[in-house]
């Protein structure tokens, strides 16, 4: 804070929310409080494009001086914001980051698989957002509610070799986000004369994964 002549004090930022994390469709509040004399005026900018753009009030956006409130956030609202507090003595600014967790869909393909005794079964856990694959997250595989042994890597494909009667049952792909949310999709392995695809069994969830990795399970019992 700098004191100028005639009691004018240039602004200084005394409090701001450096990082705000919300889920899509929730509300977000960014806070940026400054002190100065006379009282500072606030301007808000977004750095989500090639250059800073002023944030304007709208149906979802309210500018309340030191507060920027956004209703029903979307993935496009994610990014870096800048608040600037200014008066006749000068200005001060701070950067704030908004992260929006967008909903994704989790599905195992195939969701019902019939394989003959001694054959090989392969399930793939697909995680998408708006129809496109999403990035790396933690994936675990379960059979009938019990976690299967894993190499510790992120695996989107489960291979069951030398299928036996003990292998039939329900398989779950469990996806865990860094925020701690855990979701799953479910598929069934049946014994039959050959591979076939049947009814839809899947759950929708939040999560991300790394593609093109395989996990071979010789003890899926």
RAQUI-V405984 format. One record per residue. N is the residue number from 1. RES is the residue in three letters. NEAR is the number of other ideal C-beta (glycine too) atoms within 10 Angstrom. Layout:
BEGIN
N:RES:NEAR  N:RES:NEAR
END
This chain:
BEGIN
1:UNK:15  2:UNK:12  3:UNK:10  4:UNK:13  5:UNK:6  6:UNK:7  7:UNK:9  8:UNK:15  9:UNK:17  10:UNK:21  11:UNK:25  12:UNK:14  13:UNK:19  14:UNK:15  15:UNK:11  16:UNK:16  17:UNK:18  18:UNK:9  19:UNK:9  20:UNK:18  21:UNK:14  22:UNK:17  23:UNK:15  24:UNK:16  25:UNK:12  26:UNK:13  27:UNK:11  28:UNK:21  29:UNK:14  30:UNK:22  31:UNK:16  32:UNK:25  33:UNK:17  34:UNK:27  35:UNK:16  36:UNK:24  37:UNK:17  38:UNK:12  39:UNK:12  40:UNK:25  41:UNK:14  42:UNK:19  43:UNK:15  44:UNK:22  45:UNK:17  46:UNK:18  47:UNK:14  48:UNK:14  49:UNK:8  50:UNK:6  51:UNK:7  52:UNK:14  53:UNK:12  54:UNK:9  55:UNK:18  56:UNK:9  57:UNK:11  58:UNK:10  59:UNK:7  60:UNK:13  61:UNK:14  62:UNK:13  63:UNK:16  64:UNK:11  65:UNK:15  66:UNK:19  67:UNK:16  68:UNK:25  69:UNK:14  70:UNK:22  71:UNK:13  72:UNK:12  73:UNK:22  74:UNK:12  75:UNK:14  76:UNK:9  77:UNK:19  78:UNK:18  79:UNK:15  80:UNK:13  81:UNK:24  82:UNK:16  83:UNK:25  84:UNK:19  85:UNK:26  86:UNK:17  87:UNK:19  88:UNK:11  89:UNK:20  90:UNK:17  91:UNK:15  92:UNK:21  93:UNK:16  94:UNK:20  95:UNK:13  96:UNK:19  97:UNK:15  98:UNK:22  99:UNK:16  100:UNK:20  101:UNK:20  102:UNK:16  103:UNK:14  104:UNK:22  105:UNK:19  106:UNK:24  107:UNK:21  108:UNK:25  109:UNK:14  110:UNK:20  111:UNK:18  112:UNK:15  113:UNK:23  114:UNK:19  115:UNK:21  116:UNK:12  117:UNK:12  118:UNK:9  119:UNK:16  120:UNK:13  121:UNK:23  122:UNK:16  123:UNK:24  124:UNK:17  125:UNK:26  126:UNK:16  127:UNK:26  128:UNK:14  129:UNK:17  130:UNK:10  131:UNK:6  132:UNK:7  133:UNK:14  134:UNK:18  135:UNK:10  136:UNK:13  137:UNK:17  138:UNK:16  139:UNK:26  140:UNK:18  141:UNK:23  142:UNK:17  143:UNK:21  144:UNK:11  145:UNK:8  146:UNK:10  147:UNK:11  148:UNK:18  149:UNK:11  150:UNK:14  151:UNK:9  152:UNK:6  153:UNK:10  154:UNK:18  155:UNK:24  156:UNK:23  157:UNK:17  158:UNK:26  159:UNK:16  160:UNK:26  161:UNK:15  162:UNK:11  163:UNK:20  164:UNK:12  165:UNK:9  166:UNK:10  167:UNK:20  168:UNK:21  169:UNK:15  170:UNK:13  171:UNK:25  172:UNK:21  173:UNK:30  174:UNK:19  175:UNK:25  176:UNK:17  177:UNK:16  178:UNK:10  179:UNK:10  180:UNK:6  181:UNK:13  182:UNK:13  183:UNK:18  184:UNK:20  185:UNK:25  186:UNK:17  187:UNK:22  188:UNK:18  189:UNK:22  190:UNK:14  191:UNK:14  192:UNK:14  193:UNK:10  194:UNK:8  195:UNK:14  196:UNK:12  197:UNK:11  198:UNK:12  199:UNK:7  200:UNK:9  201:UNK:15  202:UNK:17  203:UNK:14  204:UNK:11  205:UNK:20  206:UNK:23  207:UNK:26  208:UNK:22  209:UNK:23  210:UNK:16  211:UNK:15  212:UNK:6  213:UNK:14  214:UNK:12  215:UNK:20  216:UNK:14  217:UNK:20  218:UNK:10  219:UNK:11  220:UNK:25  221:UNK:15
END
